[in-house]
Amino acid sequence: MALGEPGTQWLEGNELHLELRGLSPPAPLVLVLRNLGSVPAGGSLVAHFGRDPMMLYPELAQRGWAAQRMDGPPDEVRLCLTPVA
């Protein structure tokens, strides 16, 4: 897969990025939850969505993760996911 294609993942420092735009539900939610365990120690998961993933927030809370909206292009919802201390 080329960088930027749906389902692509890459590391930038201690951030694991997931490109989820263009994937049909429930694939984005499943990929995020599957990759939480792959986040580098002290790092975060940056998820690039095409829309606000409303069903993801309660799942993250149950697993002890928080989501914070990040700046990004107007057609993207970019979330930084981190474990709750």
VMD Tcl script that builds the backbone (N, CA, C; Angstrom):
set m [mol new atoms 255]
animate dup $m
set s [atomselect $m all]
$s set {name element resname resid chain x y z} {
  {N N MET 1 A 0.837 -1.192 0.000}
  {CA C MET 1 A 0.000 0.000 0.000}
  {C C MET 1 A 0.875 1.247 0.000}
  {N N ALA 2 A 0.463 2.221 -0.750}
  {CA C ALA 2 A 1.183 3.495 -0.777}
  {C C ALA 2 A 0.674 4.384 0.347}
  {N N LEU 3 A 1.569 5.213 0.854}
  {CA C LEU 3 A 1.207 6.148 1.912}
  {C C LEU 3 A 0.021 6.984 1.459}
  {N N GLY 4 A -0.975 7.117 2.316}
  {CA C GLY 4 A -2.168 7.887 1.986}
  {C C GLY 4 A -3.325 7.056 1.479}
  {N N GLU 5 A -3.084 5.783 1.159}
  {CA C GLU 5 A -4.174 4.909 0.737}
  {C C GLU 5 A -4.949 4.446 1.966}
  {N N PRO 6 A -6.260 4.220 1.826}
  {CA C PRO 6 A -7.041 3.741 2.966}
  {C C PRO 6 A -6.436 2.478 3.578}
  {N N GLY 7 A -6.320 2.483 4.884}
  {CA C GLY 7 A -5.768 1.351 5.613}
  {C C GLY 7 A -4.270 1.434 5.846}
  {N N THR 8 A -3.609 2.442 5.296}
  {CA C THR 8 A -2.168 2.600 5.468}
  {C C THR 8 A -1.851 3.017 6.897}
  {N N GLN 9 A -0.720 2.537 7.402}
  {CA C GLN 9 A -0.230 2.996 8.703}
  {C C GLN 9 A 1.244 3.329 8.580}
  {N N TRP 10 A 1.682 4.308 9.389}
  {CA C TRP 10 A 3.089 4.712 9.378}
  {C C TRP 10 A 3.436 5.348 10.710}
  {N N LEU 11 A 4.743 5.386 11.002}
  {CA C LEU 11 A 5.252 5.995 12.229}
  {C C LEU 11 A 5.885 7.338 11.918}
  {N N GLU 12 A 5.593 8.316 12.742}
  {CA C GLU 12 A 6.272 9.612 12.740}
  {C C GLU 12 A 6.693 9.855 14.181}
  {N N GLY 13 A 7.968 9.654 14.469}
  {CA C GLY 13 A 8.429 9.747 15.847}
  {C C GLY 13 A 7.762 8.664 16.671}
  {N N ASN 14 A 7.085 9.083 17.755}
  {CA C ASN 14 A 6.389 8.102 18.590}
  {C C ASN 14 A 4.878 8.118 18.341}
  {N N GLU 15 A 4.482 8.581 17.153}
  {CA C GLU 15 A 3.074 8.585 16.758}
  {C C GLU 15 A 2.834 7.542 15.669}
  {N N LEU 16 A 1.898 6.651 15.940}
  {CA C LEU 16 A 1.444 5.698 14.937}
  {C C LEU 16 A 0.264 6.340 14.218}
  {N N HIS 17 A 0.362 6.516 12.907}
  {CA C HIS 17 A -0.703 7.121 12.108}
  {C C HIS 17 A -1.468 6.034 11.372}
  {N N LEU 18 A -2.804 6.203 11.311}
  {CA C LEU 18 A -3.670 5.315 10.546}
  {C C LEU 18 A -4.484 6.151 9.577}
  {N N GLU 19 A -4.402 5.840 8.293}
  {CA C GLU 19 A -5.220 6.509 7.272}
  {C C GLU 19 A -6.506 5.713 7.123}
  {N N LEU 20 A -7.613 6.301 7.549}
  {CA C LEU 20 A -8.891 5.591 7.593}
  {C C LEU 20 A -9.920 6.180 6.634}
  {N N ARG 21 A -9.578 7.294 5.996}
  {CA C ARG 21 A -10.511 7.901 5.036}
  {C C ARG 21 A -10.699 6.956 3.855}
  {N N GLY 22 A -11.933 6.830 3.424}
  {CA C GLY 22 A -12.235 5.975 2.288}
  {C C GLY 22 A -12.612 4.553 2.665}
  {N N LEU 23 A -12.492 4.202 3.936}
  {CA C LEU 23 A -12.892 2.864 4.386}
  {C C LEU 23 A -14.346 2.888 4.831}
  {N N SER 24 A -15.059 1.832 4.553}
  {CA C SER 24 A -16.463 1.724 4.959}
  {C C SER 24 A -16.561 1.227 6.390}
  {N N PRO 25 A -17.559 1.734 7.143}
  {CA C PRO 25 A -17.773 1.238 8.501}
  {C C PRO 25 A -18.074 -0.258 8.464}
  {N N PRO 26 A -17.651 -1.001 9.439}
  {CA C PRO 26 A -16.991 -0.605 10.679}
  {C C PRO 26 A -15.456 -0.657 10.604}
  {N N ALA 27 A -14.889 -0.747 9.408}
  {CA C ALA 27 A -13.432 -0.924 9.268}
  {C C ALA 27 A -12.613 0.127 10.027}
  {N N PRO 28 A -12.936 1.429 9.962}
  {CA C PRO 28 A -12.115 2.397 10.708}
  {C C PRO 28 A -12.085 2.117 12.213}
  {N N LEU 29 A -13.244 1.841 12.788}
  {CA C LEU 29 A -13.321 1.553 14.219}
  {C C LEU 29 A -12.523 0.297 14.554}
  {N N VAL 30 A -12.674 -0.734 13.764}
  {CA C VAL 30 A -11.978 -1.995 14.007}
  {C C VAL 30 A -10.468 -1.794 13.921}
  {N N LEU 31 A -9.993 -1.072 12.920}
  {CA C LEU 31 A -8.551 -0.848 12.766}
  {C C LEU 31 A -7.975 -0.042 13.918}
  {N N VAL 32 A -8.710 0.963 14.372}
  {CA C VAL 32 A -8.220 1.750 15.511}
  {C C VAL 32 A -8.096 0.863 16.743}
  {N N LEU 33 A -9.148 0.140 17.069}
  {CA C LEU 33 A -9.130 -0.699 18.270}
  {C C LEU 33 A -8.063 -1.788 18.174}
  {N N ARG 34 A -7.865 -2.349 16.997}
  {CA C ARG 34 A -6.858 -3.390 16.796}
  {C C ARG 34 A -5.441 -2.842 16.974}
  {N N ASN 35 A -5.230 -1.570 16.637}
  {CA C ASN 35 A -3.885 -0.991 16.663}
  {C C ASN 35 A -3.531 -0.265 17.957}
  {N N LEU 36 A -4.440 -0.158 18.915}
  {CA C LEU 36 A -4.118 0.515 20.172}
  {C C LEU 36 A -2.913 -0.136 20.853}
  {N N GLY 37 A -2.804 -1.436 20.754}
  {CA C GLY 37 A -1.693 -2.155 21.372}
  {C C GLY 37 A -0.367 -1.986 20.644}
  {N N SER 38 A -0.388 -1.383 19.459}
  {CA C SER 38 A 0.827 -1.182 18.666}
  {C C SER 38 A 1.441 0.199 18.850}
  {N N VAL 39 A 0.810 1.025 19.680}
  {CA C VAL 39 A 1.312 2.376 19.894}
  {C C VAL 39 A 2.613 2.312 20.687}
  {N N PRO 40 A 3.660 3.012 20.228}
  {CA C PRO 40 A 4.932 3.002 20.969}
  {C C PRO 40 A 4.750 3.508 22.395}
  {N N ALA 41 A 5.561 2.999 23.311}
  {CA C ALA 41 A 5.500 3.429 24.709}
  {C C ALA 41 A 5.651 4.943 24.789}
  {N N GLY 42 A 4.749 5.578 25.519}
  {CA C GLY 42 A 4.769 7.024 25.660}
  {C C GLY 42 A 4.276 7.757 24.432}
  {N N GLY 43 A 3.776 7.026 23.449}
  {CA C GLY 43 A 3.343 7.627 22.190}
  {C C GLY 43 A 1.840 7.751 22.087}
  {N N SER 44 A 1.390 7.986 20.871}
  {CA C SER 44 A -0.030 8.161 20.607}
  {C C SER 44 A -0.375 7.568 19.252}
  {N N LEU 45 A -1.656 7.409 19.036}
  {CA C LEU 45 A -2.165 6.961 17.745}
  {C C LEU 45 A -2.878 8.147 17.113}
  {N N VAL 46 A -2.495 8.503 15.916}
  {CA C VAL 46 A -3.145 9.590 15.187}
  {C C VAL 46 A -3.986 8.954 14.088}
  {N N ALA 47 A -5.298 9.125 14.197}
  {CA C ALA 47 A -6.237 8.520 13.254}
  {C C ALA 47 A -6.788 9.597 12.324}
  {N N HIS 48 A -6.744 9.308 11.031}
  {CA C HIS 48 A -7.194 10.231 9.992}
  {C C HIS 48 A -8.526 9.697 9.438}
  {N N PHE 49 A -9.634 10.332 9.845}
  {CA C PHE 49 A -10.979 9.901 9.460}
  {C C PHE 49 A -11.572 10.845 8.423}
  {N N GLY 50 A -12.555 10.337 7.677}
  {CA C GLY 50 A -13.310 11.167 6.748}
  {C C GLY 50 A -14.489 11.854 7.419}
  {N N ARG 51 A -14.890 11.350 8.579}
  {CA C ARG 51 A -15.991 11.947 9.352}
  {C C ARG 51 A -15.775 11.632 10.822}
  {N N ASP 52 A -16.524 12.318 11.673}
  {CA C ASP 52 A -16.377 12.130 13.115}
  {C C ASP 52 A -16.828 10.721 13.496}
  {N N PRO 53 A -15.956 9.927 14.103}
  {CA C PRO 53 A -16.267 8.532 14.436}
  {C C PRO 53 A -17.027 8.409 15.760}
  {N N MET 54 A -18.279 8.785 15.775}
  {CA C MET 54 A -19.068 8.851 17.007}
  {C C MET 54 A -19.099 7.524 17.783}
  {N N MET 55 A -19.115 6.412 17.092}
  {CA C MET 55 A -19.188 5.111 17.776}
  {C C MET 55 A -17.860 4.736 18.434}
  {N N LEU 56 A -16.789 5.419 18.069}
  {CA C LEU 56 A -15.469 5.091 18.610}
  {C C LEU 56 A -15.282 5.590 20.043}
  {N N TYR 57 A -15.844 6.743 20.369}
  {CA C TYR 57 A -15.573 7.375 21.664}
  {C C TYR 57 A -15.925 6.497 22.869}
  {N N PRO 58 A -17.102 5.869 22.908}
  {CA C PRO 58 A -17.385 5.004 24.066}
  {C C PRO 58 A -16.456 3.783 24.132}
  {N N GLU 59 A -16.063 3.259 22.969}
  {CA C GLU 59 A -15.141 2.120 22.941}
  {C C GLU 59 A -13.777 2.516 23.515}
  {N N LEU 60 A -13.306 3.708 23.147}
  {CA C LEU 60 A -12.029 4.191 23.676}
  {C C LEU 60 A -12.102 4.377 25.189}
  {N N ALA 61 A -13.192 4.973 25.659}
  {CA C ALA 61 A -13.355 5.211 27.095}
  {C C ALA 61 A -13.330 3.896 27.870}
  {N N GLN 62 A -13.970 2.868 27.344}
  {CA C GLN 62 A -13.979 1.555 28.010}
  {C C GLN 62 A -12.579 0.968 28.107}
  {N N ARG 63 A -11.734 1.294 27.151}
  {CA C ARG 63 A -10.375 0.743 27.113}
  {C C ARG 63 A -9.343 1.656 27.775}
  {N N GLY 64 A -9.787 2.790 28.318}
  {CA C GLY 64 A -8.878 3.690 29.009}
  {C C GLY 64 A -8.088 4.606 28.091}
  {N N TRP 65 A -8.683 5.011 26.971}
  {CA C TRP 65 A -8.045 5.900 26.015}
  {C C TRP 65 A -8.871 7.165 25.853}
  {N N ALA 66 A -8.195 8.268 25.558}
  {CA C ALA 66 A -8.856 9.551 25.319}
  {C C ALA 66 A -8.577 9.991 23.887}
  {N N ALA 67 A -9.499 10.757 23.318}
  {CA C ALA 67 A -9.351 11.282 21.963}
  {C C ALA 67 A -9.383 12.796 22.002}
  {N N GLN 68 A -8.455 13.399 21.291}
  {CA C GLN 68 A -8.422 14.859 21.175}
  {C C GLN 68 A -8.336 15.225 19.703}
  {N N ARG 69 A -9.204 16.151 19.284}
  {CA C ARG 69 A -9.219 16.605 17.888}
  {C C ARG 69 A -7.957 17.398 17.592}
  {N N MET 70 A -7.389 17.163 16.416}
  {CA C MET 70 A -6.190 17.869 15.969}
  {C C MET 70 A -6.530 18.691 14.723}
  {N N ASP 71 A -5.701 19.689 14.443}
  {CA C ASP 71 A -5.862 20.449 13.211}
  {C C ASP 71 A -5.532 19.554 12.031}
  {N N GLY 72 A -6.259 19.756 10.947}
  {CA C GLY 72 A -6.030 18.996 9.725}
  {C C GLY 72 A -6.785 19.644 8.589}
  {N N PRO 73 A -6.738 19.064 7.417}
  {CA C PRO 73 A -7.468 19.610 6.279}
  {C C PRO 73 A -8.971 19.642 6.557}
  {N N PRO 74 A -9.715 20.498 5.861}
  {CA C PRO 74 A -11.158 20.613 6.119}
  {C C PRO 74 A -11.941 19.328 5.867}
  {N N ASP 75 A -11.449 18.443 5.014}
  {CA C ASP 75 A -12.177 17.208 4.705}
  {C C ASP 75 A -11.742 16.035 5.586}
  {N N GLU 76 A -11.037 16.336 6.676}
  {CA C GLU 76 A -10.507 15.285 7.536}
  {C C GLU 76 A -10.820 15.573 8.995}
  {N N VAL 77 A -11.178 14.509 9.718}
  {CA C VAL 77 A -11.270 14.566 11.175}
  {C C VAL 77 A -10.045 13.810 11.677}
  {N N ARG 78 A -9.123 14.539 12.300}
  {CA C ARG 78 A -7.870 13.957 12.771}
  {C C ARG 78 A -7.911 13.914 14.298}
  {N N LEU 79 A -7.747 12.714 14.841}
  {CA C LEU 79 A -7.797 12.529 16.283}
  {C C LEU 79 A -6.470 11.981 16.791}
  {N N CYS 80 A -6.041 12.524 17.926}
  {CA C CYS 80 A -4.882 12.008 18.629}
  {C C CYS 80 A -5.394 11.190 19.809}
  {N N LEU 81 A -5.088 9.902 19.793}
  {CA C LEU 81 A -5.549 8.985 20.829}
  {C C LEU 81 A -4.401 8.660 21.768}
  {N N THR 82 A -4.654 8.841 23.069}
  {CA C THR 82 A -3.634 8.582 24.073}
  {C C THR 82 A -4.236 7.822 25.244}
  {N N PRO 83 A -3.420 6.987 25.907}
  {CA C PRO 83 A -3.943 6.307 27.094}
  {C C PRO 83 A -4.183 7.323 28.220}
  {N N VAL 84 A -5.239 7.089 28.967}
  {CA C VAL 84 A -5.556 7.950 30.108}
  {C C VAL 84 A -4.624 7.572 31.250}
  {N N ALA 85 A -4.018 8.571 31.847}
  {CA C ALA 85 A -3.049 8.320 32.929}
  {C C ALA 85 A -3.745 7.872 34.196}
}
mol reanalyze $m
mol bondsrecalc $m
mol representation Tube
mol addrep $m
